[in-house]
Amino acid sequence: MSEQCDFLITNVRAATMDPARAGGYGVIEDAALAVVDGCISWIGERRDLGDLAPREVLDGAGGWITPGLVDCHTHLVYGGHRAGEFAQRLGGVSYENIAKGGGGIRSTVRATRSESAEQLLHSAERRLTALLREGVTTVEIKSGYGLELDAELKQLRVARRLAQKYPLTVRTTFLGAHALPPEYDGRADAYIDLICDEMLPAVAKEQLADAVDMFCESIGFTVAQCQRVIDRAHALGLPVKVHAEQLNNTGATAMAARNGALSADHVEYVTDHDIALMAEAGTVAVLLPGAYYTLRETRMPPVESFRAAGVPMALATDLNPGSCPLGSLRLMMNMGCILFGMTPAESLAGVTRVGAHALGLGDSRGMLRASYRADILLWDIDTPDQLAYEVGALVPERIICGGTDVIAG
């Protein structure tokens, strides 16, 4: 008796991104893939395909399939914009000086606090659908532009609404320790008290966050303050991520690794000691070339050292109104190669398999493998190298999220 499946994809080549298969892309040259109940039930050489009775067959016309893309670091729910600061930076004013002058994150905090949930939802939808159109099927969304309980909850609730409205996977991250709100000027420890004693418990009670993040930086919070947030997050059963070593070395990456963080993000100023700790802990290095480019930074993350140490490298948009208003994960793949020296295969791994690991989803997303969620992209390309090489005109021929065809728009 034939085994039933919901649909079958044939006449394709597969870049599975499965490290158990040979080569950087884990290629299957003449592949077939079966889907049952939103998950991949079988993948392999078409000649090895058993007797299946699919309800639908998709002829890939000799194209390529890849896993859906994973954007593991975004701030896409926010109010207003900061185009004026963009002009200031072009005039030579540093991001740090803009922040010290009351701009930067604080200006977005004012706008986010003032906008309704519906206004935030409307603007976030434009950014989310732009990512979806180019093949993003899993996205992380951080809070961090409220910096008070009600506004932080508002951001996270909007992110959860996006997850209900769109077929892609949304992971939410509480980033209350993003910047010091103006009402707490000179009282950073008191604000950390608020985060630990009131905000985090409220977020956990409503189950609004899948992880907790913090900006451990000279213009953010100290290692000691961030450690308090980590301790509280762990007590509430929440994993952590850390914005680390973007502007200088603070010890944030070492702290992240010692605490088993899912990822340390930015990491331009990490040391060899930090890298060794990350490798030991399995902490992902999330590289954010869009912020590096937008801020005209000159210190690159040490890709060669990460590679040599076996530290997994993800890529993400860091989509936000200030340091990276760029809503294209495919552009980040290109930048990862051109600016940071990654290979095309490393860049695709960074927005699939490794990006999933940075979200704690490495056992269900980011690869074409049996039992994984059927997030699948069909591309009209000759080689997967084109995905990092060609940006803009090249979009997926088919976007499948959880086994369902998606029309992005």
Helices and strands as residue ranges (DSSP letters): E 3-15, E 27-36, E 39-45, G 46-48, E 52-59, E 64-67, E 69-71, H 83-90, H 95-100, H 105-114, H 117-133, E 136-142, H 149-165, E 169-177, G 182-184, H 188-194, I 195-199, H 200-205, E 211-216, H 223-235, E 241-244, H 252-258, E 263-266, H 272-281, E 284-287, H 289-294, H 303-309, E 313-315, H 329-338, H 344-350, H 353-358, E 376-379, H 386-389, E 398-401, E 404-406
